[in-house]
Amino acid sequence: MVSFYNFMKNYEGEKSHFGDLFEGMKDIDFPEDISTPRDIIERFHHWLEEPSLHDTIHQAIETYQQK
């Protein structure tokens, strides 16, 4: 299982593509069982109330699933 922090490191070069989303999330202590963007959506769905963040998270998931 990959920690979400390590998952984000895979996208270091794409931070500008996702705005500041990952930069702000690096300091969050996610539970150890959080390993994918979908886990975040399921656990932290209240974040999705912000429309631009909703779109950004879904862009990240689509990119992750295509790799």
mmCIF file of the N, C-alpha and C atoms, coordinates in Angstrom:
data_MODEL
# 
_entry.id   MODEL 
# 
loop_
_atom_site.group_PDB 
_atom_site.id 
_atom_site.type_symbol 
_atom_site.label_atom_id 
_atom_site.label_alt_id 
_atom_site.label_comp_id 
_atom_site.label_asym_id 
_atom_site.label_entity_id 
_atom_site.label_seq_id 
_atom_site.pdbx_PDB_ins_code 
_atom_site.Cartn_x 
_atom_site.Cartn_y 
_atom_site.Cartn_z 
_atom_site.occupancy 
_atom_site.B_iso_or_equiv 
_atom_site.pdbx_formal_charge 
_atom_site.auth_seq_id 
_atom_site.auth_comp_id 
_atom_site.auth_asym_id 
_atom_site.auth_atom_id 
_atom_site.pdbx_PDB_model_num 
ATOM 1   N N  . MET A 1 1  ? 0.843   -1.180 0.000   1.00 0.00 ? 1  MET A N  1 
ATOM 2   C CA . MET A 1 1  ? 0.000   0.000  0.000   1.00 0.00 ? 1  MET A CA 1 
ATOM 3   C C  . MET A 1 1  ? 0.888   1.244  0.000   1.00 0.00 ? 1  MET A C  1 
ATOM 4   N N  . VAL A 1 2  ? 0.518   2.199  -0.796  1.00 0.00 ? 2  VAL A N  1 
ATOM 5   C CA . VAL A 1 2  ? 1.288   3.437  -0.904  1.00 0.00 ? 2  VAL A CA 1 
ATOM 6   C C  . VAL A 1 2  ? 0.612   4.498  -0.053  1.00 0.00 ? 2  VAL A C  1 
ATOM 7   N N  . SER A 1 3  ? 1.379   5.170  0.781   1.00 0.00 ? 3  SER A N  1 
ATOM 8   C CA . SER A 1 3  ? 0.784   6.246  1.571   1.00 0.00 ? 3  SER A CA 1 
ATOM 9   C C  . SER A 1 3  ? 0.394   7.374  0.631   1.00 0.00 ? 3  SER A C  1 
ATOM 10  N N  . PHE A 1 4  ? -0.552  8.175  1.050   1.00 0.00 ? 4  PHE A N  1 
ATOM 11  C CA . PHE A 1 4  ? -0.983  9.259  0.170   1.00 0.00 ? 4  PHE A CA 1 
ATOM 12  C C  . PHE A 1 4  ? 0.145   10.252 -0.051  1.00 0.00 ? 4  PHE A C  1 
ATOM 13  N N  . TYR A 1 5  ? 0.980   10.440 0.957   1.00 0.00 ? 5  TYR A N  1 
ATOM 14  C CA . TYR A 1 5  ? 2.121   11.336 0.790   1.00 0.00 ? 5  TYR A CA 1 
ATOM 15  C C  . TYR A 1 5  ? 3.009   10.834 -0.343  1.00 0.00 ? 5  TYR A C  1 
ATOM 16  N N  . ASN A 1 6  ? 3.293   9.535  -0.356  1.00 0.00 ? 6  ASN A N  1 
ATOM 17  C CA . ASN A 1 6  ? 4.124   8.978  -1.428  1.00 0.00 ? 6  ASN A CA 1 
ATOM 18  C C  . ASN A 1 6  ? 3.405   9.031  -2.765  1.00 0.00 ? 6  ASN A C  1 
ATOM 19  N N  . PHE A 1 7  ? 2.094   8.833  -2.747  1.00 0.00 ? 7  PHE A N  1 
ATOM 20  C CA . PHE A 1 7  ? 1.316   8.964  -3.980  1.00 0.00 ? 7  PHE A CA 1 
ATOM 21  C C  . PHE A 1 7  ? 1.486   10.366 -4.554  1.00 0.00 ? 7  PHE A C  1 
ATOM 22  N N  . MET A 1 8  ? 1.396   11.381 -3.692  1.00 0.00 ? 8  MET A N  1 
ATOM 23  C CA . MET A 1 8  ? 1.523   12.763 -4.161  1.00 0.00 ? 8  MET A CA 1 
ATOM 24  C C  . MET A 1 8  ? 2.908   13.027 -4.720  1.00 0.00 ? 8  MET A C  1 
ATOM 25  N N  . LYS A 1 9  ? 3.919   12.383 -4.148  1.00 0.00 ? 9  LYS A N  1 
ATOM 26  C CA . LYS A 1 9  ? 5.278   12.597 -4.645  1.00 0.00 ? 9  LYS A CA 1 
ATOM 27  C C  . LYS A 1 9  ? 5.399   12.172 -6.107  1.00 0.00 ? 9  LYS A C  1 
ATOM 28  N N  . ASN A 1 10 ? 4.559   11.237 -6.540  1.00 0.00 ? 10 ASN A N  1 
ATOM 29  C CA . ASN A 1 10 ? 4.571   10.827 -7.945  1.00 0.00 ? 10 ASN A CA 1 
ATOM 30  C C  . ASN A 1 10 ? 4.145   11.966 -8.860  1.00 0.00 ? 10 ASN A C  1 
ATOM 31  N N  . TYR A 1 11 ? 3.465   12.948 -8.287  1.00 0.00 ? 11 TYR A N  1 
ATOM 32  C CA . TYR A 1 11 ? 2.946   14.050 -9.086  1.00 0.00 ? 11 TYR A CA 1 
ATOM 33  C C  . TYR A 1 11 ? 3.703   15.347 -8.834  1.00 0.00 ? 11 TYR A C  1 
ATOM 34  N N  . GLU A 1 12 ? 4.902   15.259 -8.271  1.00 0.00 ? 12 GLU A N  1 
ATOM 35  C CA . GLU A 1 12 ? 5.684   16.465 -7.987  1.00 0.00 ? 12 GLU A CA 1 
ATOM 36  C C  . GLU A 1 12 ? 5.790   17.361 -9.218  1.00 0.00 ? 12 GLU A C  1 
ATOM 37  N N  . GLY A 1 13 ? 6.018   16.762 -10.369 1.00 0.00 ? 13 GLY A N  1 
ATOM 38  C CA . GLY A 1 13 ? 6.192   17.550 -11.582 1.00 0.00 ? 13 GLY A CA 1 
ATOM 39  C C  . GLY A 1 13 ? 4.898   18.081 -12.152 1.00 0.00 ? 13 GLY A C  1 
ATOM 40  N N  . GLU A 1 14 ? 3.780   17.657 -11.600 1.00 0.00 ? 14 GLU A N  1 
ATOM 41  C CA . GLU A 1 14 ? 2.490   18.069 -12.139 1.00 0.00 ? 14 GLU A CA 1 
ATOM 42  C C  . GLU A 1 14 ? 1.737   18.985 -11.189 1.00 0.00 ? 14 GLU A C  1 
ATOM 43  N N  . LYS A 1 15 ? 2.430   19.500 -10.177 1.00 0.00 ? 15 LYS A N  1 
ATOM 44  C CA . LYS A 1 15 ? 1.738   20.347 -9.209  1.00 0.00 ? 15 LYS A CA 1 
ATOM 45  C C  . LYS A 1 15 ? 1.040   21.517 -9.879  1.00 0.00 ? 15 LYS A C  1 
ATOM 46  N N  . SER A 1 16 ? 1.687   22.118 -10.860 1.00 0.00 ? 16 SER A N  1 
ATOM 47  C CA . SER A 1 16 ? 1.058   23.267 -11.500 1.00 0.00 ? 16 SER A CA 1 
ATOM 48  C C  . SER A 1 16 ? -0.220  22.852 -12.219 1.00 0.00 ? 16 SER A C  1 
ATOM 49  N N  . HIS A 1 17 ? -0.259  21.621 -12.697 1.00 0.00 ? 17 HIS A N  1 
ATOM 50  C CA . HIS A 1 17 ? -1.446  21.112 -13.383 1.00 0.00 ? 17 HIS A CA 1 
ATOM 51  C C  . HIS A 1 17 ? -2.622  21.026 -12.419 1.00 0.00 ? 17 HIS A C  1 
ATOM 52  N N  . PHE A 1 18 ? -2.332  20.694 -11.157 1.00 0.00 ? 18 PHE A N  1 
ATOM 53  C CA . PHE A 1 18 ? -3.390  20.533 -10.161 1.00 0.00 ? 18 PHE A CA 1 
ATOM 54  C C  . PHE A 1 18 ? -3.495  21.731 -9.227  1.00 0.00 ? 18 PHE A C  1 
ATOM 55  N N  . GLY A 1 19 ? -2.841  22.823 -9.579  1.00 0.00 ? 19 GLY A N  1 
ATOM 56  C CA . GLY A 1 19 ? -2.892  23.983 -8.701  1.00 0.00 ? 19 GLY A CA 1 
ATOM 57  C C  . GLY A 1 19 ? -2.148  23.711 -7.406  1.00 0.00 ? 19 GLY A C  1 
ATOM 58  N N  . ASP A 1 20 ? -2.638  24.284 -6.334  1.00 0.00 ? 20 ASP A N  1 
ATOM 59  C CA . ASP A 1 20 ? -1.966  24.133 -5.039  1.00 0.00 ? 20 ASP A CA 1 
ATOM 60  C C  . ASP A 1 20 ? -2.556  23.009 -4.208  1.00 0.00 ? 20 ASP A C  1 
ATOM 61  N N  . LEU A 1 21 ? -3.398  22.182 -4.801  1.00 0.00 ? 21 LEU A N  1 
ATOM 62  C CA . LEU A 1 21 ? -4.094  21.147 -4.038  1.00 0.00 ? 21 LEU A CA 1 
ATOM 63  C C  . LEU A 1 21 ? -3.128  20.267 -3.254  1.00 0.00 ? 21 LEU A C  1 
ATOM 64  N N  . PHE A 1 22 ? -2.142  19.678 -3.948  1.00 0.00 ? 22 PHE A N  1 
ATOM 65  C CA . PHE A 1 22 ? -1.262  18.733 -3.276  1.00 0.00 ? 22 PHE A CA 1 
ATOM 66  C C  . PHE A 1 22 ? -0.379  19.431 -2.253  1.00 0.00 ? 22 PHE A C  1 
ATOM 67  N N  . GLU A 1 23 ? 0.051   20.630 -2.574  1.00 0.00 ? 23 GLU A N  1 
ATOM 68  C CA . GLU A 1 23 ? 0.926   21.350 -1.648  1.00 0.00 ? 23 GLU A CA 1 
ATOM 69  C C  . GLU A 1 23 ? 0.230   21.540 -0.304  1.00 0.00 ? 23 GLU A C  1 
ATOM 70  N N  . GLY A 1 24 ? -1.025  21.929 -0.344  1.00 0.00 ? 24 GLY A N  1 
ATOM 71  C CA . GLY A 1 24 ? -1.768  22.137 0.894   1.00 0.00 ? 24 GLY A CA 1 
ATOM 72  C C  . GLY A 1 24 ? -2.081  20.855 1.622   1.00 0.00 ? 24 GLY A C  1 
ATOM 73  N N  . MET A 1 25 ? -2.187  19.754 0.886   1.00 0.00 ? 25 MET A N  1 
ATOM 74  C CA . MET A 1 25 ? -2.577  18.487 1.497   1.00 0.00 ? 25 MET A CA 1 
ATOM 75  C C  . MET A 1 25 ? -1.390  17.759 2.119   1.00 0.00 ? 25 MET A C  1 
ATOM 76  N N  . LYS A 1 26 ? -0.177  18.141 1.769   1.00 0.00 ? 26 LYS A N  1 
ATOM 77  C CA . LYS A 1 26 ? 0.993   17.431 2.282   1.00 0.00 ? 26 LYS A CA 1 
ATOM 78  C C  . LYS A 1 26 ? 1.076   17.479 3.799   1.00 0.00 ? 26 LYS A C  1 
ATOM 79  N N  . ASP A 1 27 ? 0.578   18.554 4.388   1.00 0.00 ? 27 ASP A N  1 
ATOM 80  C CA . ASP A 1 27 ? 0.703   18.719 5.830   1.00 0.00 ? 27 ASP A CA 1 
ATOM 81  C C  . ASP A 1 27 ? -0.427  18.053 6.603   1.00 0.00 ? 27 ASP A C  1 
ATOM 82  N N  . ILE A 1 28 ? -1.387  17.476 5.908   1.00 0.00 ? 28 ILE A N  1 
ATOM 83  C CA . ILE A 1 28 ? -2.502  16.816 6.578   1.00 0.00 ? 28 ILE A CA 1 
ATOM 84  C C  . ILE A 1 28 ? -2.066  15.411 6.978   1.00 0.00 ? 28 ILE A C  1 
ATOM 85  N N  . ASP A 1 29 ? -2.377  15.041 8.195   1.00 0.00 ? 29 ASP A N  1 
ATOM 86  C CA . ASP A 1 29 ? -2.067  13.686 8.651   1.00 0.00 ? 29 ASP A CA 1 
ATOM 87  C C  . ASP A 1 29 ? -3.218  12.772 8.268   1.00 0.00 ? 29 ASP A C  1 
ATOM 88  N N  . PHE A 1 30 ? -3.069  12.099 7.154   1.00 0.00 ? 30 PHE A N  1 
ATOM 89  C CA . PHE A 1 30 ? -4.099  11.172 6.712   1.00 0.00 ? 30 PHE A CA 1 
ATOM 90  C C  . PHE A 1 30 ? -3.974  9.871  7.499   1.00 0.00 ? 30 PHE A C  1 
ATOM 91  N N  . PRO A 1 31 ? -5.100  9.207  7.747   1.00 0.00 ? 31 PRO A N  1 
ATOM 92  C CA . PRO A 1 31 ? -5.017  7.879  8.368   1.00 0.00 ? 31 PRO A CA 1 
ATOM 93  C C  . PRO A 1 31 ? -4.184  6.958  7.479   1.00 0.00 ? 31 PRO A C  1 
ATOM 94  N N  . GLU A 1 32 ? -3.573  5.956  8.064   1.00 0.00 ? 32 GLU A N  1 
ATOM 95  C CA . GLU A 1 32 ? -2.684  5.079  7.298   1.00 0.00 ? 32 GLU A CA 1 
ATOM 96  C C  . GLU A 1 32 ? -3.402  4.338  6.182   1.00 0.00 ? 32 GLU A C  1 
ATOM 97  N N  . ASP A 1 33 ? -4.720  4.156  6.316   1.00 0.00 ? 33 ASP A N  1 
ATOM 98  C CA . ASP A 1 33 ? -5.427  3.409  5.274   1.00 0.00 ? 33 ASP A CA 1 
ATOM 99  C C  . ASP A 1 33 ? -5.837  4.285  4.093   1.00 0.00 ? 33 ASP A C  1 
ATOM 100 N N  . ILE A 1 34 ? -5.419  5.540  4.092   1.00 0.00 ? 34 ILE A N  1 
ATOM 101 C CA . ILE A 1 34 ? -5.673  6.411  2.946   1.00 0.00 ? 34 ILE A CA 1 
ATOM 102 C C  . ILE A 1 34 ? -4.525  6.213  1.967   1.00 0.00 ? 34 ILE A C  1 
ATOM 103 N N  . SER A 1 35 ? -4.825  5.663  0.798   1.00 0.00 ? 35 SER A N  1 
ATOM 104 C CA . SER A 1 35 ? -3.739  5.407  -0.148  1.00 0.00 ? 35 SER A CA 1 
ATOM 105 C C  . SER A 1 35 ? -4.077  5.848  -1.560  1.00 0.00 ? 35 SER A C  1 
ATOM 106 N N  . THR A 1 36 ? -5.317  6.223  -1.817  1.00 0.00 ? 36 THR A N  1 
ATOM 107 C CA . THR A 1 36 ? -5.693  6.650  -3.167  1.00 0.00 ? 36 THR A CA 1 
ATOM 108 C C  . THR A 1 36 ? -6.564  7.896  -3.085  1.00 0.00 ? 36 THR A C  1 
ATOM 109 N N  . PRO A 1 37 ? -6.655  8.631  -4.186  1.00 0.00 ? 37 PRO A N  1 
ATOM 110 C CA . PRO A 1 37 ? -7.546  9.801  -4.192  1.00 0.00 ? 37 PRO A CA 1 
ATOM 111 C C  . PRO A 1 37 ? -8.989  9.414  -3.876  1.00 0.00 ? 37 PRO A C  1 
ATOM 112 N N  . ARG A 1 38 ? -9.410  8.237  -4.332  1.00 0.00 ? 38 ARG A N  1 
ATOM 113 C CA . ARG A 1 38 ? -10.793 7.823  -4.069  1.00 0.00 ? 38 ARG A CA 1 
ATOM 114 C C  . ARG A 1 38 ? -11.023 7.635  -2.567  1.00 0.00 ? 38 ARG A C  1 
ATOM 115 N N  . ASP A 1 39 ? -10.003 7.136  -1.860  1.00 0.00 ? 39 ASP A N  1 
ATOM 116 C CA . ASP A 1 39 ? -10.118 7.019  -0.404  1.00 0.00 ? 39 ASP A CA 1 
ATOM 117 C C  . ASP A 1 39 ? -10.390 8.385  0.219   1.00 0.00 ? 39 ASP A C  1 
ATOM 118 N N  . ILE A 1 40 ? -9.716  9.383  -0.311  1.00 0.00 ? 40 ILE A N  1 
ATOM 119 C CA . ILE A 1 40 ? -9.902  10.735 0.221   1.00 0.00 ? 40 ILE A CA 1 
ATOM 120 C C  . ILE A 1 40 ? -11.325 11.213 -0.029  1.00 0.00 ? 40 ILE A C  1 
ATOM 121 N N  . ILE A 1 41 ? -11.816 10.974 -1.229  1.00 0.00 ? 41 ILE A N  1 
ATOM 122 C CA . ILE A 1 41 ? -13.176 11.414 -1.538  1.00 0.00 ? 41 ILE A CA 1 
ATOM 123 C C  . ILE A 1 41 ? -14.179 10.715 -0.632  1.00 0.00 ? 41 ILE A C  1 
ATOM 124 N N  . GLU A 1 42 ? -13.981 9.425  -0.410  1.00 0.00 ? 42 GLU A N  1 
ATOM 125 C CA . GLU A 1 42 ? -14.926 8.688  0.426   1.00 0.00 ? 42 GLU A CA 1 
ATOM 126 C C  . GLU A 1 42 ? -14.860 9.139  1.881   1.00 0.00 ? 42 GLU A C  1 
ATOM 127 N N  . ARG A 1 43 ? -13.690 9.436  2.386   1.00 0.00 ? 43 ARG A N  1 
ATOM 128 C CA . ARG A 1 43 ? -13.531 9.799  3.793   1.00 0.00 ? 43 ARG A CA 1 
ATOM 129 C C  . ARG A 1 43 ? -13.754 11.284 4.053   1.00 0.00 ? 43 ARG A C  1 
ATOM 130 N N  . PHE A 1 44 ? -13.400 12.115 3.065   1.00 0.00 ? 44 PHE A N  1 
ATOM 131 C CA . PHE A 1 44 ? -13.429 13.563 3.273   1.00 0.00 ? 44 PHE A CA 1 
ATOM 132 C C  . PHE A 1 44 ? -14.349 14.228 2.256   1.00 0.00 ? 44 PHE A C  1 
ATOM 133 N N  . HIS A 1 45 ? -15.512 13.613 2.060   1.00 0.00 ? 45 HIS A N  1 
ATOM 134 C CA . HIS A 1 45 ? -16.430 14.091 1.022   1.00 0.00 ? 45 HIS A CA 1 
ATOM 135 C C  . HIS A 1 45 ? -16.874 15.531 1.250   1.00 0.00 ? 45 HIS A C  1 
ATOM 136 N N  . HIS A 1 46 ? -16.777 16.036 2.475   1.00 0.00 ? 46 HIS A N  1 
ATOM 137 C CA . HIS A 1 46 ? -17.183 17.424 2.722   1.00 0.00 ? 46 HIS A CA 1 
ATOM 138 C C  . HIS A 1 46 ? -16.309 18.414 1.944   1.00 0.00 ? 46 HIS A C  1 
ATOM 139 N N  . TRP A 1 47 ? -15.086 17.992 1.576   1.00 0.00 ? 47 TRP A N  1 
ATOM 140 C CA . TRP A 1 47 ? -14.244 18.861 0.756   1.00 0.00 ? 47 TRP A CA 1 
ATOM 141 C C  . TRP A 1 47 ? -14.892 19.135 -0.593  1.00 0.00 ? 47 TRP A C  1 
ATOM 142 N N  . LEU A 1 48 ? -15.698 18.195 -1.051  1.00 0.00 ? 48 LEU A N  1 
ATOM 143 C CA . LEU A 1 48 ? -16.259 18.308 -2.397  1.00 0.00 ? 48 LEU A CA 1 
ATOM 144 C C  . LEU A 1 48 ? -17.329 19.382 -2.490  1.00 0.00 ? 48 LEU A C  1 
ATOM 145 N N  . GLU A 1 49 ? -17.684 19.985 -1.371  1.00 0.00 ? 49 GLU A N  1 
ATOM 146 C CA . GLU A 1 49 ? -18.659 21.072 -1.413  1.00 0.00 ? 49 GLU A CA 1 
ATOM 147 C C  . GLU A 1 49 ? -18.075 22.290 -2.117  1.00 0.00 ? 49 GLU A C  1 
ATOM 148 N N  . GLU A 1 50 ? -16.771 22.354 -2.205  1.00 0.00 ? 50 GLU A N  1 
ATOM 149 C CA . GLU A 1 50 ? -16.104 23.449 -2.912  1.00 0.00 ? 50 GLU A CA 1 
ATOM 150 C C  . GLU A 1 50 ? -15.961 23.035 -4.377  1.00 0.00 ? 50 GLU A C  1 
ATOM 151 N N  . PRO A 1 51 ? -16.701 23.688 -5.296  1.00 0.00 ? 51 PRO A N  1 
ATOM 152 C CA . PRO A 1 51 ? -16.733 23.222 -6.699  1.00 0.00 ? 51 PRO A CA 1 
ATOM 153 C C  . PRO A 1 51 ? -15.364 23.118 -7.366  1.00 0.00 ? 51 PRO A C  1 
ATOM 154 N N  . SER A 1 52 ? -14.498 24.105 -7.188  1.00 0.00 ? 52 SER A N  1 
ATOM 155 C CA . SER A 1 52 ? -13.208 24.037 -7.878  1.00 0.00 ? 52 SER A CA 1 
ATOM 156 C C  . SER A 1 52 ? -12.365 22.886 -7.327  1.00 0.00 ? 52 SER A C  1 
ATOM 157 N N  . LEU A 1 53 ? -12.462 22.642 -6.021  1.00 0.00 ? 53 LEU A N  1 
ATOM 158 C CA . LEU A 1 53 ? -11.716 21.538 -5.436  1.00 0.00 ? 53 LEU A CA 1 
ATOM 159 C C  . LEU A 1 53 ? -12.277 20.209 -5.924  1.00 0.00 ? 53 LEU A C  1 
ATOM 160 N N  . HIS A 1 54 ? -13.583 20.136 -6.069  1.00 0.00 ? 54 HIS A N  1 
ATOM 161 C CA . HIS A 1 54 ? -14.238 18.928 -6.597  1.00 0.00 ? 54 HIS A CA 1 
ATOM 162 C C  . HIS A 1 54 ? -13.649 18.592 -7.963  1.00 0.00 ? 54 HIS A C  1 
ATOM 163 N N  . ASP A 1 55 ? -13.579 19.591 -8.845  1.00 0.00 ? 55 ASP A N  1 
ATOM 164 C CA . ASP A 1 55 ? -13.043 19.365 -10.190 1.00 0.00 ? 55 ASP A CA 1 
ATOM 165 C C  . ASP A 1 55 ? -11.579 18.954 -10.133 1.00 0.00 ? 55 ASP A C  1 
ATOM 166 N N  . THR A 1 56 ? -10.819 19.589 -9.268  1.00 0.00 ? 56 THR A N  1 
ATOM 167 C CA . THR A 1 56 ? -9.393  19.287 -9.173  1.00 0.00 ? 56 THR A CA 1 
ATOM 168 C C  . THR A 1 56 ? -9.165  17.864 -8.695  1.00 0.00 ? 56 THR A C  1 
ATOM 169 N N  . ILE A 1 57 ? -9.927  17.434 -7.688  1.00 0.00 ? 57 ILE A N  1 
ATOM 170 C CA . ILE A 1 57 ? -9.768  16.069 -7.182  1.00 0.00 ? 57 ILE A CA 1 
ATOM 171 C C  . ILE A 1 57 ? -10.136 15.063 -8.260  1.00 0.00 ? 57 ILE A C  1 
ATOM 172 N N  . HIS A 1 58 ? -11.211 15.339 -8.997  1.00 0.00 ? 58 HIS A N  1 
ATOM 173 C CA . HIS A 1 58 ? -11.607 14.398 -10.041 1.00 0.00 ? 58 HIS A CA 1 
ATOM 174 C C  . HIS A 1 58 ? -10.590 14.360 -11.178 1.00 0.00 ? 58 HIS A C  1 
ATOM 175 N N  . GLN A 1 59 ? -9.973  15.489 -11.484 1.00 0.00 ? 59 GLN A N  1 
ATOM 176 C CA . GLN A 1 59 ? -8.899  15.489 -12.489 1.00 0.00 ? 59 GLN A CA 1 
ATOM 177 C C  . GLN A 1 59 ? -7.753  14.601 -12.019 1.00 0.00 ? 59 GLN A C  1 
ATOM 178 N N  . ALA A 1 60 ? -7.407  14.711 -10.743 1.00 0.00 ? 60 ALA A N  1 
ATOM 179 C CA . ALA A 1 60 ? -6.309  13.907 -10.205 1.00 0.00 ? 60 ALA A CA 1 
ATOM 180 C C  . ALA A 1 60 ? -6.646  12.424 -10.273 1.00 0.00 ? 60 ALA A C  1 
ATOM 181 N N  . ILE A 1 61 ? -7.881  12.077 -9.942  1.00 0.00 ? 61 ILE A N  1 
ATOM 182 C CA . ILE A 1 61 ? -8.287  10.668 -9.989  1.00 0.00 ? 61 ILE A CA 1 
ATOM 183 C C  . ILE A 1 61 ? -8.232  10.144 -11.414 1.00 0.00 ? 61 ILE A C  1 
ATOM 184 N N  . GLU A 1 62 ? -8.742  10.918 -12.360 1.00 0.00 ? 62 GLU A N  1 
ATOM 185 C CA . GLU A 1 62 ? -8.735  10.461 -13.751 1.00 0.00 ? 62 GLU A CA 1 
ATOM 186 C C  . GLU A 1 62 ? -7.310  10.247 -14.235 1.00 0.00 ? 62 GLU A C  1 
ATOM 187 N N  . THR A 1 63 ? -6.416  11.161 -13.915 1.00 0.00 ? 63 THR A N  1 
ATOM 188 C CA . THR A 1 63 ? -5.020  11.023 -14.319 1.00 0.00 ? 63 THR A CA 1 
ATOM 189 C C  . THR A 1 63 ? -4.403  9.789  -13.678 1.00 0.00 ? 63 THR A C  1 
ATOM 190 N N  . TYR A 1 64 ? -4.679  9.582  -12.385 1.00 0.00 ? 64 TYR A N  1 
ATOM 191 C CA . TYR A 1 64 ? -4.143  8.426  -11.654 1.00 0.00 ? 64 TYR A CA 1 
ATOM 192 C C  . TYR A 1 64 ? -4.645  7.123  -12.257 1.00 0.00 ? 64 TYR A C  1 
ATOM 193 N N  . GLN A 1 65 ? -5.920  7.076  -12.618 1.00 0.00 ? 65 GLN A N  1 
ATOM 194 C CA . GLN A 1 65 ? -6.491  5.844  -13.153 1.00 0.00 ? 65 GLN A CA 1 
ATOM 195 C C  . GLN A 1 65 ? -5.976  5.540  -14.555 1.00 0.00 ? 65 GLN A C  1 
ATOM 196 N N  . GLN A 1 66 ? -5.544  6.561  -15.279 1.00 0.00 ? 66 GLN A N  1 
ATOM 197 C CA . GLN A 1 66 ? -5.060  6.347  -16.642 1.00 0.00 ? 66 GLN A CA 1 
ATOM 198 C C  . GLN A 1 66 ? -3.615  5.862  -16.661 1.00 0.00 ? 66 GLN A C  1 
ATOM 199 N N  . LYS A 1 67 ? -2.921  5.924  -15.538 1.00 0.00 ? 67 LYS A N  1 
ATOM 200 C CA . LYS A 1 67 ? -1.502  5.522  -15.513 1.00 0.00 ? 67 LYS A CA 1 
ATOM 201 C C  . LYS A 1 67 ? -1.366  4.041  -15.302 1.00 0.00 ? 67 LYS A C  1 
# 
